[in-house]
Structures are given as C-alpha cells and as structure tokens.
Amino acid sequence: EIVVTQSPGTLSLSAGERATLSCRTSQIISNIYIAWYQHKPGQAPRLLIYGGSSRATGIPDRFSGGGSATDFTLTISRLEPEDSAVYYCHQYASGPFTFGQGTRLETK
Amino acid sequence: QVQLVQSGAEVKKPGASVKISCKASGYTFTRHYVKWVRLAPGQGLEWVGLIDPGDGAINYAQEFEGRVTMTRDTSTSTVYMELRSLTVGDTAIYYCARVAAPSTWYDRLDPWGQGTLVTVSS
C-alpha cells in the first residue's frame, strides 16, 4: 500500500498570502497519478488538480500543483477567504487508492 | 451536467447493515468506474472500493472485504454500496465518486456525490 502523508496538518495564513501544502508518498510514483481535492464542511470534495499539475475545469490559476517522485505540492497564491477548507492529496497509481490525512487551511 | 446524487442519511444500530444508493446522470453510466470513499469523524478520506458499472466487476479495500458489497442497476444508472456488521467505527460520511476517464480505475475522481451520513449508535 502506498502511504500518503500530508503536511502541515493545519495552516493559518492571511488573505493575499501564498500557501504551500506538501504531500509525500511512501513509494515513487509518476506525478500523473496525483490529485488534490478541496473539501468544505457539508459539501462534496471538489477536484482541484489532477495529473500532478493540471487544473480541473473552472479552477482559478491561483491553484497550482507540482512535484515528482515522492514529493508533491499544492500551491495557492493570493489566498482568499473562501479558500478555507481541508485539502487532500490522493494517489491513484495503484490500489488501494489512498489519500493523505488532509491539511486544514484557515484563511484569516 | 455530470451528477451523482446519493440517498439520505441513515441511523443504524451496531451489527446492522446499511445500503446506500448513488444515482448517476449526465454521462454514459457504463463507461466510468465508480469509487466509494468515506470520511469518518477526525479522520481523512478512506477508499472503500470500486465498481465497474459496465460489467459489475468490483475491487474492495482489504479492510472491508467480507463486509461490503457493491452492485449496480444499469436500468436506473444507480450504484449501491451495502456495508454489513456495522460498528460505531463505521460512523462516517460515505461518498460515491466517478472516475473521470472512461474504462480505467487509474484516474482522478470527478465529480463526487453529496455524501451520505451513516451514524452507527446503540
């Protein structure tokens, strides 16, 4: 099983700042098998990034993904208050298809 | 538009079973795998299993083998997940999600259903 570890667990930043969320996998995988989701309470998770760096439909260019091998990142530039959410990293290179524990982002 | 609509919240006693539905619309139902994921209180997302609506083939996470059954009804474009022998540890929001690319399970999940809260309590 590929273990996915996200850091930090919680991030508190001000509007306008940049957030960098990290995701580490226990095995080397191609970045084409990495996705990031945004999850707000009471809503369905929303796909942000897939294939490591491709933005999903309708996702603003403030969101970007990168990384390779075992280390991947989600960067949110110019934070806005509505970016407050839990962000999950997901690997779909091999089953079981695992997720990180999430990073809770608070935008003040 | 592509949409997955799940059945409503359930409250069950320990040892009982629950069956959740997920109705798909806006795309060719049989071409895209559907995965089930749960979110327990204080935990992260956890993959439960997947089903191929085309032929009904399934793949379950080892943790749920023997307790979960996923099925589909092509006449109504609906997939189902039944979880048996419930414990309080199964209290969670259960989501169905479509695998975005057709005919593969190695792809991102988009979209997701709205979630079904299952509460297990004596």
Interface residues (C-beta under 8 A of the other chain):
Chain A: Y33 A35 Y37 H39 Q43 A44 P45 R46 L47 Y50 G51 A56 Y88 H90 Y92 A93 S94 G95 P96 F97 T98 F99 G100 Q101 G102
Chain B: K35 V37 L39 Q43 G44 L45 E46 W47 L50 N59 A61 Q62 Y95 A97 A100 W105 Y106 D107 R108 L109 D110 P111 W112 G113 Q114 G115
